[in-house]
């Protein structure tokens, strides 16, 4: 497993962590309460019967269209396997720059990568995109292709309109980032109508109990109106923090692409990024090198509160001056 993700590393949890794109207003109170009530002494229902009904009601679909996953990454691997098993010569389109697990799963299962969505058996789209947070164009795949719109960051959109998702697409939802509890894993996918064969294939490949008790609590709490209201309320705070953080980057001489979400990318003209990042880490500040995501020479920053921004300014001045 690659060690270049955001969040804690071999040095532990950063004091000022800009490398993660989790909601800095979190954790969501209703989710914490649900996690505290979770009964970890028993297995959850392996079929996730009640959870599927809860999520289906929230999404407005039949429960049979809900697939539960241990995480977005687990679903990416499982669906990739299903596509490969269905067609040994299957191909895949992965966004670049983008989340590395799409490509890792494709390489592990031997799917051929193609440069155009219309040429692929499996098409991945992250909307909004990562690492930059821009709106992503959702392509039209070829007939019979599996199109998945990964909505990991949809709830953290701060500006712009959400594009319409084609009725033929799968939607992948992993709410732990929006809720500020990335240490709890759990995701679900909403299948399009008529995907019964794929749903059956995913079910056959599913491990026993894909979710623990805390994953069940997370997803059930996500669908609760109080949680959704908390997420919506947090966006105004994140917008204000983002304005201030972008202004800070301007004063430091950074080149920034603000995107549309509570995270964005920046470049440091004239600064050796490879040397600066570990030195910043030594001051308790961590940023996400986006090289492994297909965007070399840049960093991704999650929007953080004023005290973290002040620490970033001080660390930058100590490292670069």
Phi and psi restraints in degrees (value plus and minus 20) as a CYANA .aco file:
   2 UNK   PHI     -85.2   -45.2
   2 UNK   PSI     124.6   164.6
   3 UNK   PHI    -122.1   -82.1
   3 UNK   PSI      -1.7    38.3
   4 UNK   PHI    -121.8   -81.8
   4 UNK   PSI       2.3    42.3
   5 UNK   PHI     -98.9   -58.9
   5 UNK   PSI     145.4   185.4
   6 UNK   PHI     -95.6   -55.6
   6 UNK   PSI     150.7   190.7
   7 UNK   PHI      74.3   114.3
   7 UNK   PSI    -181.4  -141.4
   8 UNK   PHI     -77.7   -37.7
   8 UNK   PSI     130.5   170.5
   9 UNK   PHI    -157.2  -117.2
   9 UNK   PSI    -181.0  -141.0
  10 UNK   PHI     -81.9   -41.9
  10 UNK   PSI     -40.7    -0.7
  11 UNK   PHI    -109.4   -69.4
  11 UNK   PSI     -18.8    21.2
  12 UNK   PHI      77.8   117.8
  12 UNK   PSI    -181.3  -141.3
  13 UNK   PHI    -102.7   -62.7
  13 UNK   PSI     105.8   145.8
  14 UNK   PHI     -84.0   -44.0
  14 UNK   PSI     123.5   163.5
  15 UNK   PHI     -85.7   -45.7
  15 UNK   PSI     -59.5   -19.5
  16 UNK   PHI    -144.4  -104.4
  16 UNK   PSI      75.6   115.6
  17 UNK   PHI    -123.0   -83.0
  17 UNK   PSI      78.1   118.1
  18 UNK   PHI    -111.1   -71.1
  18 UNK   PSI     -23.1    16.9
  19 UNK   PHI     -99.9   -59.9
  19 UNK   PSI     -41.5    -1.5
  20 UNK   PHI    -115.4   -75.4
  20 UNK   PSI     126.4   166.4
  21 UNK   PHI    -121.7   -81.7
  21 UNK   PSI       4.2    44.2
  22 UNK   PHI     -87.4   -47.4
  22 UNK   PSI     131.0   171.0
  23 UNK   PHI     -80.9   -40.9
  23 UNK   PSI      95.8   135.8
  24 UNK   PHI     -92.4   -52.4
  24 UNK   PSI     -29.2    10.8
  25 UNK   PHI    -102.7   -62.7
  25 UNK   PSI     -30.6     9.4
  26 UNK   PHI     -99.1   -59.1
  26 UNK   PSI     158.6   198.6
  27 UNK   PHI     -97.8   -57.8
  27 UNK   PSI     133.2   173.2
  28 UNK   PHI     -86.5   -46.5
  28 UNK   PSI     105.3   145.3
  29 UNK   PHI     -77.0   -37.0
  29 UNK   PSI     -63.1   -23.1
  30 UNK   PHI     -84.9   -44.9
  30 UNK   PSI     -50.8   -10.8
  31 UNK   PHI     -92.2   -52.2
  31 UNK   PSI     -62.9   -22.9
  32 UNK   PHI     -79.0   -39.0
  32 UNK   PSI     -62.5   -22.5
  33 UNK   PHI     -81.8   -41.8
  33 UNK   PSI     -61.8   -21.8
  34 UNK   PHI     -84.8   -44.8
  34 UNK   PSI     -59.8   -19.8
  35 UNK   PHI     -85.4   -45.4
  35 UNK   PSI     -57.9   -17.9
  36 UNK   PHI     -87.3   -47.3
  36 UNK   PSI     -49.2    -9.2
  37 UNK   PHI    -104.1   -64.1
  37 UNK   PSI     -33.5     6.5
  38 UNK   PHI     -81.2   -41.2
  38 UNK   PSI     117.3   157.3
  39 UNK   PHI    -113.6   -73.6
  39 UNK   PSI      78.6   118.6
  40 UNK   PHI    -103.9   -63.9
  40 UNK   PSI     -16.3    23.7
  41 UNK   PHI    -105.9   -65.9
  41 UNK   PSI     -29.5    10.5
  42 UNK   PHI    -149.9  -109.9
  42 UNK   PSI     134.1   174.1
  43 UNK   PHI     -86.3   -46.3
  43 UNK   PSI     122.6   162.6
  44 UNK   PHI     -95.7   -55.7
  44 UNK   PSI     148.7   188.7
  45 UNK   PHI     -78.4   -38.4
  45 UNK   PSI      98.9   138.9
  46 UNK   PHI     -84.6   -44.6
  46 UNK   PSI     -43.6    -3.6
  47 UNK   PHI    -108.1   -68.1
  47 UNK   PSI     -25.8    14.2
  48 UNK   PHI      31.1    71.1
  48 UNK   PSI      22.6    62.6
  49 UNK   PHI     -79.2   -39.2
  49 UNK   PSI     -75.8   -35.8
  50 UNK   PHI     -87.2   -47.2
  50 UNK   PSI     -60.0   -20.0
  51 UNK   PHI     -82.0   -42.0
  51 UNK   PSI     -62.9   -22.9
  52 UNK   PHI     -82.4   -42.4
  52 UNK   PSI     -59.6   -19.6
  53 UNK   PHI     -85.1   -45.1
  53 UNK   PSI     -60.0   -20.0
  54 UNK   PHI     -83.6   -43.6
  54 UNK   PSI     -67.4   -27.4
  55 UNK   PHI     -89.1   -49.1
  55 UNK   PSI     -56.1   -16.1
  56 UNK   PHI     -84.5   -44.5
  56 UNK   PSI     -61.3   -21.3
  57 UNK   PHI     -83.9   -43.9
  57 UNK   PSI     -60.1   -20.1
  58 UNK   PHI     -83.8   -43.8
  58 UNK   PSI     -60.3   -20.3
  59 UNK   PHI    -107.4   -67.4
  59 UNK   PSI     -32.5     7.5
  60 UNK   PHI      52.8    92.8
  60 UNK   PSI      17.8    57.8
  61 UNK   PHI    -152.0  -112.0
  61 UNK   PSI     150.9   190.9
  62 UNK   PHI     -90.2   -50.2
  62 UNK   PSI     117.9   157.9
  63 UNK   PHI     -75.3   -35.3
  63 UNK   PSI     -45.8    -5.8
  64 UNK   PHI     -86.6   -46.6
  64 UNK   PSI     -35.5     4.5
  65 UNK   PHI    -109.1   -69.1
  65 UNK   PSI     -20.4    19.6
  66 UNK   PHI    -117.2   -77.2
  66 UNK   PSI     106.0   146.0
  67 UNK   PHI    -131.9   -91.9
  67 UNK   PSI     106.8   146.8
  68 UNK   PHI    -110.9   -70.9
  68 UNK   PSI     119.4   159.4
  69 UNK   PHI    -153.3  -113.3
  69 UNK   PSI     133.7   173.7
  70 UNK   PHI     -85.9   -45.9
  70 UNK   PSI     -48.6    -8.6
  71 UNK   PHI    -190.2  -150.2
  71 UNK   PSI     151.1   191.1
  72 UNK   PHI     -81.0   -41.0
  72 UNK   PSI     -60.5   -20.5
  73 UNK   PHI     -84.0   -44.0
  73 UNK   PSI     -58.6   -18.6
  74 UNK   PHI     -84.7   -44.7
  74 UNK   PSI     -60.7   -20.7
  75 UNK   PHI     -85.0   -45.0
  75 UNK   PSI     -60.5   -20.5
  76 UNK   PHI     -77.9   -37.9
  76 UNK   PSI     -66.4   -26.4
  77 UNK   PHI     -85.5   -45.5
  77 UNK   PSI     -60.0   -20.0
  78 UNK   PHI     -91.2   -51.2
  78 UNK   PSI     -61.8   -21.8
  79 UNK   PHI     -88.3   -48.3
  79 UNK   PSI     -58.2   -18.2
  80 UNK   PHI     -79.1   -39.1
  80 UNK   PSI     -62.7   -22.7
  81 UNK   PHI     -82.3   -42.3
  81 UNK   PSI     -62.2   -22.2
  82 UNK   PHI     -82.5   -42.5
  82 UNK   PSI     -61.3   -21.3
  83 UNK   PHI     -85.2   -45.2
  83 UNK   PSI     -62.9   -22.9
  84 UNK   PHI     -83.5   -43.5
  84 UNK   PSI     -62.3   -22.3
  85 UNK   PHI     -88.3   -48.3
  85 UNK   PSI     -50.1   -10.1
  86 UNK   PHI     -94.7   -54.7
  86 UNK   PSI     -53.6   -13.6
  87 UNK   PHI    -164.9  -124.9
  87 UNK   PSI      85.1   125.1
  88 UNK   PHI     -77.8   -37.8
  88 UNK   PSI     -43.4    -3.4
  89 UNK   PHI    -122.3   -82.3
  89 UNK   PSI       3.3    43.3
  90 UNK   PHI     -83.2   -43.2
  90 UNK   PSI     131.8   171.8
  91 UNK   PHI    -143.8  -103.8
  91 UNK   PSI     144.3   184.3
  92 UNK   PHI    -160.6  -120.6
  92 UNK   PSI     124.3   164.3
  93 UNK   PHI    -131.6   -91.6
  93 UNK   PSI     106.4   146.4
  94 UNK   PHI    -141.8  -101.8
  94 UNK   PSI     119.5   159.5
  95 UNK   PHI     -89.2   -49.2
  95 UNK   PSI     122.5   162.5
  96 UNK   PHI    -160.4  -120.4
  96 UNK   PSI     101.9   141.9
  97 UNK   PHI     -88.6   -48.6
  97 UNK   PSI     138.4   178.4
  98 UNK   PHI     159.5   199.5
  98 UNK   PSI    -199.2  -159.2
  99 UNK   PHI     -84.6   -44.6
  99 UNK   PSI     110.1   150.1
 100 UNK   PHI     -89.8   -49.8
 100 UNK   PSI     -41.0    -1.0
 101 UNK   PHI     -90.3   -50.3
 101 UNK   PSI     -42.9    -2.9
 102 UNK   PHI     -80.6   -40.6
 102 UNK   PSI     -69.4   -29.4
 103 UNK   PHI     -90.2   -50.2
 103 UNK   PSI     -57.6   -17.6
 104 UNK   PHI     -82.6   -42.6
 104 UNK   PSI     -62.0   -22.0
 105 UNK   PHI     -85.3   -45.3
 105 UNK   PSI     -61.4   -21.4
 106 UNK   PHI     -81.7   -41.7
 106 UNK   PSI     -64.1   -24.1
 107 UNK   PHI     -87.1   -47.1
 107 UNK   PSI     -58.8   -18.8
 108 UNK   PHI     -83.3   -43.3
 108 UNK   PSI     -54.8   -14.8
 109 UNK   PHI    -119.1   -79.1
 109 UNK   PSI     -18.9    21.1
 110 UNK   PHI      55.2    95.2
 110 UNK   PSI       9.5    49.5
 111 UNK   PHI     -99.5   -59.5
 111 UNK   PSI     117.4   157.4
 112 UNK   PHI     -97.7   -57.7
 112 UNK   PSI     108.8   148.8
 113 UNK   PHI    -103.2   -63.2
 113 UNK   PSI     117.8   157.8
 114 UNK   PHI    -145.6  -105.6
 114 UNK   PSI     138.4   178.4
 115 UNK   PHI    -110.4   -70.4
 115 UNK   PSI     -27.1    12.9
 116 UNK   PHI    -151.0  -111.0
 116 UNK   PSI     114.6   154.6
 117 UNK   PHI     -76.5   -36.5
 117 UNK   PSI     -54.7   -14.7
 118 UNK   PHI     -88.5   -48.5
 118 UNK   PSI     -29.8    10.2
 119 UNK   PHI    -121.2   -81.2
 119 UNK   PSI     -19.2    20.8
 120 UNK   PHI    -125.3   -85.3
 120 UNK   PSI     129.6   169.6
 121 UNK   PHI    -100.0   -60.0
 121 UNK   PSI     -49.5    -9.5
 122 UNK   PHI    -152.6  -112.6
 122 UNK   PSI     107.3   147.3
 123 UNK   PHI    -143.5  -103.5
 123 UNK   PSI     105.1   145.1
 124 UNK   PHI    -126.2   -86.2
 124 UNK   PSI     114.4   154.4
 125 UNK   PHI    -154.9  -114.9
 125 UNK   PSI     109.4   149.4
 126 UNK   PHI    -122.5   -82.5
 126 UNK   PSI     103.3   143.3
 127 UNK   PHI    -155.8  -115.8
 127 UNK   PSI      93.3   133.3
 128 UNK   PHI     -85.5   -45.5
 128 UNK   PSI     141.9   181.9
 129 UNK   PHI     -98.5   -58.5
 129 UNK   PSI     137.8   177.8
 130 UNK   PHI    -144.2  -104.2
 130 UNK   PSI     121.1   161.1
 131 UNK   PHI    -112.2   -72.2
 131 UNK   PSI     -26.4    13.6
 132 UNK   PHI    -105.6   -65.6
 132 UNK   PSI     -38.7     1.3
 133 UNK   PHI      58.2    98.2
 133 UNK   PSI      -5.0    35.0
 134 UNK   PHI    -102.2   -62.2
 134 UNK   PSI     137.5   177.5
 135 UNK   PHI     -84.4   -44.4
 135 UNK   PSI     117.6   157.6
 136 UNK   PHI    -125.6   -85.6
 136 UNK   PSI     116.3   156.3
 137 UNK   PHI     -92.5   -52.5
 137 UNK   PSI     108.9   148.9
 138 UNK   PHI    -111.1   -71.1
 138 UNK   PSI      91.5   131.5
 139 UNK   PHI     -97.6   -57.6
 139 UNK   PSI     143.2   183.2
 140 UNK   PHI    -112.3   -72.3
 140 UNK   PSI      94.6   134.6
 141 UNK   PHI     -97.3   -57.3
 141 UNK   PSI     148.5   188.5
 142 UNK   PHI     -92.7   -52.7
 142 UNK   PSI     140.8   180.8
 143 UNK   PHI     -79.6   -39.6
 143 UNK   PSI     111.5   151.5
 144 UNK   PHI      68.9   108.9
 144 UNK   PSI     -29.2    10.8
 145 UNK   PHI     -95.2   -55.2
 145 UNK   PSI     136.0   176.0
 146 UNK   PHI    -116.4   -76.4
 146 UNK   PSI      96.2   136.2
 147 UNK   PHI    -128.9   -88.9
 147 UNK   PSI     104.6   144.6
 148 UNK   PHI    -141.3  -101.3
 148 UNK   PSI     105.9   145.9
 149 UNK   PHI    -121.7   -81.7
 149 UNK   PSI      90.4   130.4
 150 UNK   PHI    -104.1   -64.1
 150 UNK   PSI      93.9   133.9
 151 UNK   PHI    -123.1   -83.1
 151 UNK   PSI      14.3    54.3
 152 UNK   PHI     -76.2   -36.2
 152 UNK   PSI     -50.5   -10.5
 153 UNK   PHI    -135.2   -95.2
 153 UNK   PSI     -12.0    28.0
 154 UNK   PHI     -80.1   -40.1
 154 UNK   PSI     -58.1   -18.1
 155 UNK   PHI     -94.2   -54.2
 155 UNK   PSI     -30.7     9.3
 156 UNK   PHI    -121.6   -81.6
 156 UNK   PSI      -4.1    35.9
 157 UNK   PHI     -89.9   -49.9
 157 UNK   PSI     108.4   148.4
 158 UNK   PHI    -126.5   -86.5
 158 UNK   PSI     -35.5     4.5
 159 UNK   PHI    -173.6  -133.6
 159 UNK   PSI     139.7   179.7
 160 UNK   PHI      60.5   100.5
 160 UNK   PSI     144.5   184.5
 161 UNK   PHI    -114.0   -74.0
 161 UNK   PSI     124.8   164.8
 162 UNK   PHI     -94.2   -54.2
 162 UNK   PSI     107.9   147.9
 163 UNK   PHI     -90.1   -50.1
 163 UNK   PSI     133.3   173.3
 164 UNK   PHI     -88.2   -48.2
 164 UNK   PSI     118.3   158.3
 165 UNK   PHI    -114.9   -74.9
 165 UNK   PSI     108.2   148.2
 166 UNK   PHI     -78.4   -38.4
 166 UNK   PSI     125.7   165.7
 167 UNK   PHI     -82.6   -42.6
 167 UNK   PSI     -40.5    -0.5
 168 UNK   PHI    -106.5   -66.5
 168 UNK   PSI     -22.9    17.1
 169 UNK   PHI    -112.6   -72.6
 169 UNK   PSI     130.8   170.8
 170 UNK   PHI    -101.9   -61.9
 170 UNK   PSI     128.6   168.6
 171 UNK   PHI    -137.4   -97.4
 171 UNK   PSI     107.5   147.5
 172 UNK   PHI    -128.8   -88.8
 172 UNK   PSI     102.7   142.7
 173 UNK   PHI    -141.2  -101.2
 173 UNK   PSI     102.4   142.4
 174 UNK   PHI    -151.1  -111.1
 174 UNK   PSI      74.9   114.9
 175 UNK   PHI    -103.3   -63.3
 175 UNK   PSI     -19.8    20.2
 176 UNK   PHI     -84.0   -44.0
 176 UNK   PSI     -48.2    -8.2
 177 UNK   PHI     -88.5   -48.5
 177 UNK   PSI     -67.5   -27.5
 178 UNK   PHI     -82.7   -42.7
 178 UNK   PSI     -47.4    -7.4
 179 UNK   PHI    -113.2   -73.2
 179 UNK   PSI     -25.5    14.5
 180 UNK   PHI      52.6    92.6
 180 UNK   PSI       9.2    49.2
 181 UNK   PHI    -154.7  -114.7
 181 UNK   PSI      42.2    82.2
 182 UNK   PHI     -88.6   -48.6
 182 UNK   PSI     -33.5     6.5
 183 UNK   PHI     -94.7   -54.7
 183 UNK   PSI     -29.5    10.5
 184 UNK   PHI    -126.3   -86.3
 184 UNK   PSI     104.4   144.4
 185 UNK   PHI    -120.3   -80.3
 185 UNK   PSI     124.4   164.4
 186 UNK   PHI     147.1   187.1
 186 UNK   PSI     119.2   159.2
 187 UNK   PHI    -173.3  -133.3
 187 UNK   PSI     149.3   189.3
 188 UNK   PHI    -170.2  -130.2
 188 UNK   PSI     137.2   177.2
 189 UNK   PHI    -142.5  -102.5
 189 UNK   PSI     124.2   164.2
 190 UNK   PHI    -126.5   -86.5
 190 UNK   PSI      94.7   134.7
 191 UNK   PHI    -100.5   -60.5
 191 UNK   PSI     131.1   171.1
 192 UNK   PHI     -93.5   -53.5
 192 UNK   PSI     142.3   182.3
 193 UNK   PHI     -78.2   -38.2
 193 UNK   PSI     122.9   162.9
 194 UNK   PHI      63.5   103.5
 194 UNK   PSI      -7.3    32.7
 195 UNK   PHI    -119.1   -79.1
 195 UNK   PSI       8.4    48.4
 196 UNK   PHI     -77.6   -37.6
 196 UNK   PSI     -61.2   -21.2
 197 UNK   PHI     -85.0   -45.0
 197 UNK   PSI     -60.3   -20.3
 198 UNK   PHI     -88.4   -48.4
 198 UNK   PSI     -58.7   -18.7
 199 UNK   PHI     -81.2   -41.2
 199 UNK   PSI     -60.7   -20.7
 200 UNK   PHI     -85.1   -45.1
 200 UNK   PSI     -60.5   -20.5
 201 UNK   PHI     -84.7   -44.7
 201 UNK   PSI     -62.0   -22.0
 202 UNK   PHI     -83.9   -43.9
 202 UNK   PSI     -58.1   -18.1
 203 UNK   PHI     -84.7   -44.7
 203 UNK   PSI     -59.5   -19.5
 204 UNK   PHI     -85.0   -45.0
 204 UNK   PSI     -52.4   -12.4
 205 UNK   PHI    -108.4   -68.4
 205 UNK   PSI     -26.1    13.9
 206 UNK   PHI     -92.8   -52.8
 206 UNK   PSI     113.8   153.8
 207 UNK   PHI     -88.9   -48.9
 207 UNK   PSI     138.4   178.4
 208 UNK   PHI     -83.0   -43.0
 208 UNK   PSI     117.9   157.9
 209 UNK   PHI      28.6    68.6
 209 UNK   PSI      48.8    88.8
 210 UNK   PHI     -81.5   -41.5
 210 UNK   PSI     -45.5    -5.5
 211 UNK   PHI    -134.4   -94.4
 211 UNK   PSI     120.9   160.9
 212 UNK   PHI    -104.7   -64.7
 212 UNK   PSI    -199.9  -159.9
 213 UNK   PHI     -80.4   -40.4
 213 UNK   PSI     -55.4   -15.4
 214 UNK   PHI     -95.3   -55.3
 214 UNK   PSI     -52.9   -12.9
 215 UNK   PHI     -84.7   -44.7
 215 UNK   PSI     -60.5   -20.5
 216 UNK   PHI     -81.0   -41.0
 216 UNK   PSI     -65.7   -25.7
 217 UNK   PHI     -82.1   -42.1
 217 UNK   PSI     -60.5   -20.5
 218 UNK   PHI     -79.6   -39.6
 218 UNK   PSI     -71.2   -31.2
 219 UNK   PHI     -88.9   -48.9
 219 UNK   PSI     -57.4   -17.4
 220 UNK   PHI     -85.6   -45.6
 220 UNK   PSI     -60.0   -20.0
 221 UNK   PHI     -88.8   -48.8
 221 UNK   PSI     -52.4   -12.4
 222 UNK   PHI     -76.9   -36.9
 222 UNK   PSI     -57.7   -17.7
 223 UNK   PHI    -100.0   -60.0
 223 UNK   PSI     -25.0    15.0
 224 UNK   PHI     -99.0   -59.0
 224 UNK   PSI     119.1   159.1
 225 UNK   PHI     -76.1   -36.1
 225 UNK   PSI     -57.0   -17.0
 226 UNK   PHI     -84.2   -44.2
 226 UNK   PSI     -56.9   -16.9
 227 UNK   PHI     -88.3   -48.3
 227 UNK   PSI     -64.2   -24.2
 228 UNK   PHI     -82.3   -42.3
 228 UNK   PSI     -57.4   -17.4
 229 UNK   PHI     -86.6   -46.6
 229 UNK   PSI     -61.0   -21.0
 230 UNK   PHI     -80.1   -40.1
 230 UNK   PSI     -63.6   -23.6
 231 UNK   PHI     -80.8   -40.8
 231 UNK   PSI     -66.8   -26.8
 232 UNK   PHI     -81.5   -41.5
 232 UNK   PSI     -61.4   -21.4
 233 UNK   PHI     -85.1   -45.1
 233 UNK   PSI     -53.2   -13.2
 234 UNK   PHI     -87.5   -47.5
 234 UNK   PSI     -43.0    -3.0
 235 UNK   PHI     -85.5   -45.5
 235 UNK   PSI     -55.9   -15.9
 236 UNK   PHI     -83.0   -43.0
 236 UNK   PSI     -61.7   -21.7
 237 UNK   PHI     -83.5   -43.5
 237 UNK   PSI     -63.9   -23.9
 238 UNK   PHI     -83.6   -43.6
 238 UNK   PSI     -57.0   -17.0
 239 UNK   PHI     -81.7   -41.7
 239 UNK   PSI     -65.0   -25.0
 240 UNK   PHI     -84.5   -44.5
 240 UNK   PSI     -63.3   -23.3
 241 UNK   PHI     -83.7   -43.7
 241 UNK   PSI     -56.5   -16.5
 242 UNK   PHI     -86.4   -46.4
 242 UNK   PSI     -62.4   -22.4
 243 UNK   PHI     -76.8   -36.8
 243 UNK   PSI     -66.3   -26.3
 244 UNK   PHI     -86.5   -46.5
 244 UNK   PSI     -58.2   -18.2
 245 UNK   PHI     -90.3   -50.3
 245 UNK   PSI     -59.0   -19.0
 246 UNK   PHI     -85.1   -45.1
 246 UNK   PSI     -58.2   -18.2
 247 UNK   PHI     -83.4   -43.4
 247 UNK   PSI     -58.3   -18.3
 248 UNK   PHI     -81.6   -41.6
 248 UNK   PSI     -66.0   -26.0
 249 UNK   PHI     -79.3   -39.3
 249 UNK   PSI     -57.7   -17.7
 250 UNK   PHI     -81.5   -41.5
 250 UNK   PSI     -63.1   -23.1
 251 UNK   PHI     -87.6   -47.6
 251 UNK   PSI     -45.7    -5.7
 252 UNK   PHI    -106.4   -66.4
 252 UNK   PSI     -22.3    17.7
 253 UNK   PHI      63.7   103.7
 253 UNK   PSI       0.6    40.6
 254 UNK   PHI    -101.5   -61.5
 254 UNK   PSI     134.7   174.7
 255 UNK   PHI    -119.7   -79.7
 255 UNK   PSI     100.9   140.9
 256 UNK   PHI    -145.8  -105.8
 256 UNK   PSI     122.6   162.6
 257 UNK   PHI    -134.9   -94.9
 257 UNK   PSI      84.8   124.8
 258 UNK   PHI     -88.1   -48.1
 258 UNK   PSI     -43.4    -3.4
 259 UNK   PHI      40.0    80.0
 259 UNK   PSI    -178.7  -138.7
 260 UNK   PHI    -144.0  -104.0
 260 UNK   PSI     -15.0    25.0
 261 UNK   PHI    -141.7  -101.7
 261 UNK   PSI    -195.6  -155.6
 262 UNK   PHI    -103.6   -63.6
 262 UNK   PSI       6.3    46.3
 263 UNK   PHI    -173.5  -133.5
 263 UNK   PSI     140.6   180.6
 264 UNK   PHI    -182.8  -142.8
 264 UNK   PSI     157.0   197.0
 265 UNK   PHI    -136.2   -96.2
 265 UNK   PSI     134.6   174.6
 266 UNK   PHI    -163.9  -123.9
 266 UNK   PSI     136.3   176.3
 267 UNK   PHI    -145.5  -105.5
 267 UNK   PSI     136.1   176.1
 268 UNK   PHI    -139.0   -99.0
 268 UNK   PSI      67.5   107.5
 269 UNK   PHI     -77.3   -37.3
 269 UNK   PSI     109.4   149.4
 270 UNK   PHI      59.6    99.6
 270 UNK   PSI     -16.3    23.7
 271 UNK   PHI    -135.1   -95.1
 271 UNK   PSI     113.0   153.0
 272 UNK   PHI     -94.4   -54.4
 272 UNK   PSI      81.3   121.3
 273 UNK   PHI     -82.1   -42.1
 273 UNK   PSI     -61.2   -21.2
 274 UNK   PHI     -81.1   -41.1
 274 UNK   PSI     -52.9   -12.9
 275 UNK   PHI    -103.0   -63.0
 275 UNK   PSI     -55.4   -15.4
 276 UNK   PHI     -92.2   -52.2
 276 UNK   PSI     -57.9   -17.9
 277 UNK   PHI     -79.4   -39.4
 277 UNK   PSI     -70.4   -30.4
 278 UNK   PHI     -85.2   -45.2
 278 UNK   PSI     -49.9    -9.9
 279 UNK   PHI     -89.6   -49.6
 279 UNK   PSI     -60.0   -20.0
 280 UNK   PHI     -82.2   -42.2
 280 UNK   PSI     -60.4   -20.4
 281 UNK   PHI     -80.4   -40.4
 281 UNK   PSI     -55.0   -15.0
 282 UNK   PHI     -85.2   -45.2
 282 UNK   PSI     -41.8    -1.8
 283 UNK   PHI    -114.0   -74.0
 283 UNK   PSI      -8.6    31.4
 284 UNK   PHI      65.2   105.2
 284 UNK   PSI     -11.7    28.3
 285 UNK   PHI    -131.8   -91.8
 285 UNK   PSI     103.9   143.9
 286 UNK   PHI    -138.7   -98.7
 286 UNK   PSI     113.8   153.8
 287 UNK   PHI    -143.1  -103.1
 287 UNK   PSI     141.9   181.9
 288 UNK   PHI    -119.8   -79.8
 288 UNK   PSI      91.6   131.6
 289 UNK   PHI     -87.3   -47.3
 289 UNK   PSI     106.2   146.2
 290 UNK   PHI    -116.3   -76.3
 290 UNK   PSI      -7.6    32.4
 291 UNK   PHI     -77.1   -37.1
 291 UNK   PSI     -65.0   -25.0
 292 UNK   PHI     -88.5   -48.5
 292 UNK   PSI     -33.6     6.4
 293 UNK   PHI    -114.8   -74.8
 293 UNK   PSI     -14.2    25.8
 294 UNK   PHI      70.4   110.4
 294 UNK   PSI      -3.2    36.8
 295 UNK   PHI    -151.9  -111.9
 295 UNK   PSI      57.9    97.9
 296 UNK   PHI     -88.9   -48.9
 296 UNK   PSI     133.4   173.4
 297 UNK   PHI      58.7    98.7
 297 UNK   PSI      -5.3    34.7
 298 UNK   PHI    -156.5  -116.5
 298 UNK   PSI     145.0   185.0
 299 UNK   PHI    -147.6  -107.6
 299 UNK   PSI     131.3   171.3
 300 UNK   PHI    -123.4   -83.4
 300 UNK   PSI     116.9   156.9
 301 UNK   PHI    -142.6  -102.6
 301 UNK   PSI     108.0   148.0
 302 UNK   PHI     -99.0   -59.0
 302 UNK   PSI     127.2   167.2
 303 UNK   PHI     -90.8   -50.8
 303 UNK   PSI     109.6   149.6
 304 UNK   PHI    -148.6  -108.6
 304 UNK   PSI     142.7   182.7
 305 UNK   PHI     -90.3   -50.3
 305 UNK   PSI     150.2   190.2
 306 UNK   PHI     -75.5   -35.5
 306 UNK   PSI     -59.7   -19.7
 307 UNK   PHI     -85.8   -45.8
 307 UNK   PSI     -54.4   -14.4
 308 UNK   PHI     -89.4   -49.4
 308 UNK   PSI     -58.6   -18.6
 309 UNK   PHI     -83.6   -43.6
 309 UNK   PSI     -58.3   -18.3
 310 UNK   PHI     -84.0   -44.0
 310 UNK   PSI     -58.6   -18.6
 311 UNK   PHI     -87.0   -47.0
 311 UNK   PSI     -57.6   -17.6
 312 UNK   PHI     -82.7   -42.7
 312 UNK   PSI     -64.2   -24.2
 313 UNK   PHI     -79.4   -39.4
 313 UNK   PSI     -68.2   -28.2
 314 UNK   PHI     -83.9   -43.9
 314 UNK   PSI     -62.0   -22.0
 315 UNK   PHI     -86.0   -46.0
 315 UNK   PSI     -60.9   -20.9
 316 UNK   PHI     -82.5   -42.5
 316 UNK   PSI     -64.3   -24.3
 317 UNK   PHI     -85.3   -45.3
 317 UNK   PSI     -54.0   -14.0
 318 UNK   PHI     -92.3   -52.3
 318 UNK   PSI     -53.8   -13.8
 319 UNK   PHI    -104.6   -64.6
 319 UNK   PSI     -61.4   -21.4
 320 UNK   PHI    -113.9   -73.9
 320 UNK   PSI     -50.0   -10.0
